[in-house]
Amino acid sequence: MADPQMMPSALQVARAMTEVLRAKLSVLAAEEVTLSREEAALCLGLAEGVTESLEQNALQDR
């Protein structure tokens, strides 16, 4: 992601979100997990990327 105007790929977002969630869930004593606004944006970006990919696959299958 050297170019600041370039959007991260769904894979890059998924990897980043995996790291965030793994770190948060590693605290076994915690009953709740709180996401920052940035972390929530990563989740949303991942969900949108997956949705877009599935929609494109569905269109190609027609």
PDB file as gemmi writes it, atoms N, CA and C in Angstrom:
CRYST1    1.000    1.000    1.000  90.00  90.00  90.00 P 1                      
ATOM      1  N   MET A   1       0.822  -1.185   0.000  1.00  0.00           N  
ATOM      2  CA  MET A   1       0.000   0.000   0.000  1.00  0.00           C  
ATOM      3  C   MET A   1       0.869   1.253   0.000  1.00  0.00           C  
ATOM      4  N   ALA A   2       1.829   1.308  -0.892  1.00  0.00           N  
ATOM      5  CA  ALA A   2       2.735   2.446  -0.968  1.00  0.00           C  
ATOM      6  C   ALA A   2       2.008   3.697  -1.439  1.00  0.00           C  
ATOM      7  N   ASP A   3       1.073   3.568  -2.369  1.00  0.00           N  
ATOM      8  CA  ASP A   3       0.311   4.692  -2.884  1.00  0.00           C  
ATOM      9  C   ASP A   3      -0.836   4.994  -1.923  1.00  0.00           C  
ATOM     10  N   PRO A   4      -0.847   6.181  -1.274  1.00  0.00           N  
ATOM     11  CA  PRO A   4      -1.882   6.469  -0.284  1.00  0.00           C  
ATOM     12  C   PRO A   4      -3.284   6.536  -0.875  1.00  0.00           C  
ATOM     13  N   GLN A   5      -3.412   6.749  -2.184  1.00  0.00           N  
ATOM     14  CA  GLN A   5      -4.724   6.816  -2.810  1.00  0.00           C  
ATOM     15  C   GLN A   5      -5.244   5.435  -3.194  1.00  0.00           C  
ATOM     16  N   MET A   6      -4.385   4.420  -3.125  1.00  0.00           N  
ATOM     17  CA  MET A   6      -4.777   3.070  -3.506  1.00  0.00           C  
ATOM     18  C   MET A   6      -5.557   2.419  -2.367  1.00  0.00           C  
ATOM     19  N   MET A   7      -6.701   1.852  -2.678  1.00  0.00           N  
ATOM     20  CA  MET A   7      -7.513   1.176  -1.671  1.00  0.00           C  
ATOM     21  C   MET A   7      -6.901  -0.184  -1.367  1.00  0.00           C  
ATOM     22  N   PRO A   8      -6.933  -0.608  -0.095  1.00  0.00           N  
ATOM     23  CA  PRO A   8      -6.415  -1.940   0.230  1.00  0.00           C  
ATOM     24  C   PRO A   8      -7.329  -3.013  -0.349  1.00  0.00           C  
ATOM     25  N   SER A   9      -6.745  -4.144  -0.663  1.00  0.00           N  
ATOM     26  CA  SER A   9      -7.548  -5.252  -1.176  1.00  0.00           C  
ATOM     27  C   SER A   9      -8.314  -5.884  -0.028  1.00  0.00           C  
ATOM     28  N   ALA A  10      -9.328  -6.660  -0.355  1.00  0.00           N  
ATOM     29  CA  ALA A  10     -10.093  -7.368   0.673  1.00  0.00           C  
ATOM     30  C   ALA A  10      -9.175  -8.296   1.466  1.00  0.00           C  
ATOM     31  N   LEU A  11      -8.195  -8.885   0.794  1.00  0.00           N  
ATOM     32  CA  LEU A  11      -7.254  -9.773   1.480  1.00  0.00           C  
ATOM     33  C   LEU A  11      -6.420  -9.001   2.504  1.00  0.00           C  
ATOM     34  N   GLN A  12      -5.948  -7.823   2.138  1.00  0.00           N  
ATOM     35  CA  GLN A  12      -5.177  -7.007   3.076  1.00  0.00           C  
ATOM     36  C   GLN A  12      -6.025  -6.608   4.279  1.00  0.00           C  
ATOM     37  N   VAL A  13      -7.263  -6.236   4.030  1.00  0.00           N  
ATOM     38  CA  VAL A  13      -8.166  -5.857   5.119  1.00  0.00           C  
ATOM     39  C   VAL A  13      -8.447  -7.063   6.002  1.00  0.00           C  
ATOM     40  N   ALA A  14      -8.663  -8.225   5.386  1.00  0.00           N  
ATOM     41  CA  ALA A  14      -8.930  -9.444   6.158  1.00  0.00           C  
ATOM     42  C   ALA A  14      -7.741  -9.796   7.049  1.00  0.00           C  
ATOM     43  N   ARG A  15      -6.546  -9.670   6.526  1.00  0.00           N  
ATOM     44  CA  ARG A  15      -5.351  -9.970   7.326  1.00  0.00           C  
ATOM     45  C   ARG A  15      -5.224  -8.999   8.499  1.00  0.00           C  
ATOM     46  N   ALA A  16      -5.469  -7.728   8.240  1.00  0.00           N  
ATOM     47  CA  ALA A  16      -5.391  -6.728   9.309  1.00  0.00           C  
ATOM     48  C   ALA A  16      -6.448  -6.997  10.375  1.00  0.00           C  
ATOM     49  N   MET A  17      -7.659  -7.325   9.937  1.00  0.00           N  
ATOM     50  CA  MET A  17      -8.734  -7.595  10.896  1.00  0.00           C  
ATOM     51  C   MET A  17      -8.457  -8.861  11.683  1.00  0.00           C  
ATOM     52  N   THR A  18      -7.853  -9.849  11.054  1.00  0.00           N  
ATOM     53  CA  THR A  18      -7.473 -11.081  11.754  1.00  0.00           C  
ATOM     54  C   THR A  18      -6.514 -10.768  12.892  1.00  0.00           C  
ATOM     55  N   GLU A  19      -5.534  -9.921  12.624  1.00  0.00           N  
ATOM     56  CA  GLU A  19      -4.575  -9.541  13.663  1.00  0.00           C  
ATOM     57  C   GLU A  19      -5.263  -8.823  14.816  1.00  0.00           C  
ATOM     58  N   VAL A  20      -6.153  -7.886  14.487  1.00  0.00           N  
ATOM     59  CA  VAL A  20      -6.858  -7.121  15.519  1.00  0.00           C  
ATOM     60  C   VAL A  20      -7.712  -8.044  16.375  1.00  0.00           C  
ATOM     61  N   LEU A  21      -8.517  -8.885  15.730  1.00  0.00           N  
ATOM     62  CA  LEU A  21      -9.415  -9.765  16.483  1.00  0.00           C  
ATOM     63  C   LEU A  21      -8.644 -10.812  17.279  1.00  0.00           C  
ATOM     64  N   ARG A  22      -7.583 -11.344  16.710  1.00  0.00           N  
ATOM     65  CA  ARG A  22      -6.781 -12.338  17.430  1.00  0.00           C  
ATOM     66  C   ARG A  22      -6.218 -11.725  18.714  1.00  0.00           C  
ATOM     67  N   ALA A  23      -5.714 -10.510  18.618  1.00  0.00           N  
ATOM     68  CA  ALA A  23      -5.158  -9.837  19.795  1.00  0.00           C  
ATOM     69  C   ALA A  23      -6.241  -9.563  20.833  1.00  0.00           C  
ATOM     70  N   LYS A  24      -7.397  -9.095  20.389  1.00  0.00           N  
ATOM     71  CA  LYS A  24      -8.484  -8.787  21.328  1.00  0.00           C  
ATOM     72  C   LYS A  24      -9.019 -10.053  21.985  1.00  0.00           C  
ATOM     73  N   LEU A  25      -9.156 -11.126  21.214  1.00  0.00           N  
ATOM     74  CA  LEU A  25      -9.730 -12.363  21.745  1.00  0.00           C  
ATOM     75  C   LEU A  25      -8.727 -13.181  22.546  1.00  0.00           C  
ATOM     76  N   SER A  26      -7.465 -12.812  22.494  1.00  0.00           N  
ATOM     77  CA  SER A  26      -6.459 -13.559  23.258  1.00  0.00           C  
ATOM     78  C   SER A  26      -6.559 -13.292  24.759  1.00  0.00           C  
ATOM     79  N   VAL A  27      -7.267 -12.252  25.129  1.00  0.00           N  
ATOM     80  CA  VAL A  27      -7.492 -11.945  26.548  1.00  0.00           C  
ATOM     81  C   VAL A  27      -8.693 -12.774  26.991  1.00  0.00           C  
ATOM     82  N   LEU A  28      -8.414 -13.969  27.476  1.00  0.00           N  
ATOM     83  CA  LEU A  28      -9.478 -14.922  27.791  1.00  0.00           C  
ATOM     84  C   LEU A  28     -10.361 -14.473  28.947  1.00  0.00           C  
ATOM     85  N   ALA A  29      -9.853 -13.635  29.826  1.00  0.00           N  
ATOM     86  CA  ALA A  29     -10.630 -13.171  30.975  1.00  0.00           C  
ATOM     87  C   ALA A  29     -11.645 -12.091  30.593  1.00  0.00           C  
ATOM     88  N   ALA A  30     -11.492 -11.501  29.432  1.00  0.00           N  
ATOM     89  CA  ALA A  30     -12.397 -10.425  29.020  1.00  0.00           C  
ATOM     90  C   ALA A  30     -13.744 -10.992  28.589  1.00  0.00           C  
ATOM     91  N   GLU A  31     -14.814 -10.437  29.153  1.00  0.00           N  
ATOM     92  CA  GLU A  31     -16.159 -10.866  28.769  1.00  0.00           C  
ATOM     93  C   GLU A  31     -16.655 -10.108  27.549  1.00  0.00           C  
ATOM     94  N   GLU A  32     -16.087  -8.943  27.304  1.00  0.00           N  
ATOM     95  CA  GLU A  32     -16.487  -8.123  26.166  1.00  0.00           C  
ATOM     96  C   GLU A  32     -15.258  -7.725  25.363  1.00  0.00           C  
ATOM     97  N   VAL A  33     -15.482  -7.503  24.082  1.00  0.00           N  
ATOM     98  CA  VAL A  33     -14.429  -7.005  23.201  1.00  0.00           C  
ATOM     99  C   VAL A  33     -14.948  -5.706  22.598  1.00  0.00           C  
ATOM    100  N   THR A  34     -14.177  -4.651  22.733  1.00  0.00           N  
ATOM    101  CA  THR A  34     -14.567  -3.351  22.205  1.00  0.00           C  
ATOM    102  C   THR A  34     -13.664  -3.009  21.028  1.00  0.00           C  
ATOM    103  N   LEU A  35     -14.285  -2.566  19.946  1.00  0.00           N  
ATOM    104  CA  LEU A  35     -13.526  -2.163  18.760  1.00  0.00           C  
ATOM    105  C   LEU A  35     -13.463  -0.645  18.684  1.00  0.00           C  
ATOM    106  N   SER A  36     -12.318  -0.143  18.291  1.00  0.00           N  
ATOM    107  CA  SER A  36     -12.194   1.293  18.029  1.00  0.00           C  
ATOM    108  C   SER A  36     -12.901   1.597  16.706  1.00  0.00           C  
ATOM    109  N   ARG A  37     -13.047   2.867  16.424  1.00  0.00           N  
ATOM    110  CA  ARG A  37     -13.671   3.268  15.154  1.00  0.00           C  
ATOM    111  C   ARG A  37     -12.865   2.720  13.967  1.00  0.00           C  
ATOM    112  N   GLU A  38     -11.541   2.779  14.065  1.00  0.00           N  
ATOM    113  CA  GLU A  38     -10.676   2.274  12.990  1.00  0.00           C  
ATOM    114  C   GLU A  38     -10.849   0.762  12.818  1.00  0.00           C  
ATOM    115  N   GLU A  39     -10.922   0.043  13.928  1.00  0.00           N  
ATOM    116  CA  GLU A  39     -11.105  -1.409  13.869  1.00  0.00           C  
ATOM    117  C   GLU A  39     -12.465  -1.765  13.282  1.00  0.00           C  
ATOM    118  N   ALA A  40     -13.488  -1.005  13.656  1.00  0.00           N  
ATOM    119  CA  ALA A  40     -14.823  -1.229  13.093  1.00  0.00           C  
ATOM    120  C   ALA A  40     -14.816  -0.945  11.592  1.00  0.00           C  
ATOM    121  N   ALA A  41     -14.061   0.073  11.178  1.00  0.00           N  
ATOM    122  CA  ALA A  41     -13.946   0.382   9.750  1.00  0.00           C  
ATOM    123  C   ALA A  41     -13.271  -0.764   9.003  1.00  0.00           C  
ATOM    124  N   LEU A  42     -12.285  -1.411   9.628  1.00  0.00           N  
ATOM    125  CA  LEU A  42     -11.654  -2.584   9.015  1.00  0.00           C  
ATOM    126  C   LEU A  42     -12.679  -3.699   8.815  1.00  0.00           C  
ATOM    127  N   CYS A  43     -13.502  -3.936   9.834  1.00  0.00           N  
ATOM    128  CA  CYS A  43     -14.545  -4.968   9.729  1.00  0.00           C  
ATOM    129  C   CYS A  43     -15.497  -4.646   8.584  1.00  0.00           C  
ATOM    130  N   LEU A  44     -15.926  -3.397   8.521  1.00  0.00           N  
ATOM    131  CA  LEU A  44     -16.841  -2.983   7.467  1.00  0.00           C  
ATOM    132  C   LEU A  44     -16.190  -3.134   6.100  1.00  0.00           C  
ATOM    133  N   GLY A  45     -14.938  -2.740   5.981  1.00  0.00           N  
ATOM    134  CA  GLY A  45     -14.226  -2.877   4.708  1.00  0.00           C  
ATOM    135  C   GLY A  45     -14.132  -4.323   4.264  1.00  0.00           C  
ATOM    136  N   LEU A  46     -13.890  -5.202   5.212  1.00  0.00           N  
ATOM    137  CA  LEU A  46     -13.822  -6.629   4.893  1.00  0.00           C  
ATOM    138  C   LEU A  46     -15.180  -7.141   4.432  1.00  0.00           C  
ATOM    139  N   ALA A  47     -16.222  -6.790   5.170  1.00  0.00           N  
ATOM    140  CA  ALA A  47     -17.569  -7.236   4.803  1.00  0.00           C  
ATOM    141  C   ALA A  47     -17.962  -6.708   3.425  1.00  0.00           C  
ATOM    142  N   GLU A  48     -17.632  -5.461   3.149  1.00  0.00           N  
ATOM    143  CA  GLU A  48     -17.946  -4.890   1.839  1.00  0.00           C  
ATOM    144  C   GLU A  48     -17.151  -5.578   0.732  1.00  0.00           C  
ATOM    145  N   GLY A  49     -15.887  -5.886   0.994  1.00  0.00           N  
ATOM    146  CA  GLY A  49     -15.061  -6.577   0.005  1.00  0.00           C  
ATOM    147  C   GLY A  49     -15.584  -7.963  -0.312  1.00  0.00           C  
ATOM    148  N   VAL A  50     -15.994  -8.689   0.721  1.00  0.00           N  
ATOM    149  CA  VAL A  50     -16.557 -10.031   0.520  1.00  0.00           C  
ATOM    150  C   VAL A  50     -17.862  -9.932  -0.253  1.00  0.00           C  
ATOM    151  N   THR A  51     -18.706  -8.971   0.119  1.00  0.00           N  
ATOM    152  CA  THR A  51     -19.982  -8.778  -0.570  1.00  0.00           C  
ATOM    153  C   THR A  51     -19.765  -8.481  -2.046  1.00  0.00           C  
ATOM    154  N   GLU A  52     -18.852  -7.570  -2.329  1.00  0.00           N  
ATOM    155  CA  GLU A  52     -18.558  -7.210  -3.719  1.00  0.00           C  
ATOM    156  C   GLU A  52     -18.056  -8.416  -4.506  1.00  0.00           C  
ATOM    157  N   SER A  53     -17.177  -9.190  -3.909  1.00  0.00           N  
ATOM    158  CA  SER A  53     -16.634 -10.376  -4.568  1.00  0.00           C  
ATOM    159  C   SER A  53     -17.730 -11.397  -4.858  1.00  0.00           C  
ATOM    160  N   LEU A  54     -18.595 -11.635  -3.883  1.00  0.00           N  
ATOM    161  CA  LEU A  54     -19.685 -12.598  -4.079  1.00  0.00           C  
ATOM    162  C   LEU A  54     -20.665 -12.120  -5.146  1.00  0.00           C  
ATOM    163  N   GLU A  55     -20.938 -10.815  -5.162  1.00  0.00           N  
ATOM    164  CA  GLU A  55     -21.840 -10.268  -6.182  1.00  0.00           C  
ATOM    165  C   GLU A  55     -21.240 -10.423  -7.574  1.00  0.00           C  
ATOM    166  N   GLN A  56     -19.938 -10.179  -7.711  1.00  0.00           N  
ATOM    167  CA  GLN A  56     -19.278 -10.336  -9.006  1.00  0.00           C  
ATOM    168  C   GLN A  56     -19.304 -11.791  -9.454  1.00  0.00           C  
ATOM    169  N   ASN A  57     -19.063 -12.706  -8.520  1.00  0.00           N  
ATOM    170  CA  ASN A  57     -19.113 -14.136  -8.848  1.00  0.00           C  
ATOM    171  C   ASN A  57     -20.508 -14.548  -9.286  1.00  0.00           C  
ATOM    172  N   ALA A  58     -21.525 -14.017  -8.625  1.00  0.00           N  
ATOM    173  CA  ALA A  58     -22.906 -14.348  -8.970  1.00  0.00           C  
ATOM    174  C   ALA A  58     -23.243 -13.847 -10.373  1.00  0.00           C  
ATOM    175  N   LEU A  59     -22.761 -12.659 -10.725  1.00  0.00           N  
ATOM    176  CA  LEU A  59     -23.015 -12.117 -12.059  1.00  0.00           C  
ATOM    177  C   LEU A  59     -22.308 -12.937 -13.135  1.00  0.00           C  
ATOM    178  N   GLN A  60     -21.114 -13.432 -12.830  1.00  0.00           N  
ATOM    179  CA  GLN A  60     -20.362 -14.227 -13.796  1.00  0.00           C  
ATOM    180  C   GLN A  60     -21.004 -15.595 -14.013  1.00  0.00           C  
ATOM    181  N   ASP A  61     -21.690 -16.101 -13.004  1.00  0.00           N  
ATOM    182  CA  ASP A  61     -22.323 -17.416 -13.102  1.00  0.00           C  
ATOM    183  C   ASP A  61     -23.603 -17.390 -13.924  1.00  0.00           C  
ATOM    184  N   ARG A  62     -24.121 -16.201 -14.208  1.00  0.00           N  
ATOM    185  CA  ARG A  62     -25.387 -16.098 -14.967  1.00  0.00           C  
ATOM    186  C   ARG A  62     -25.181 -16.354 -16.425  1.00  0.00           C  
TER     187      ARG A  62                                                      
END                                                                             
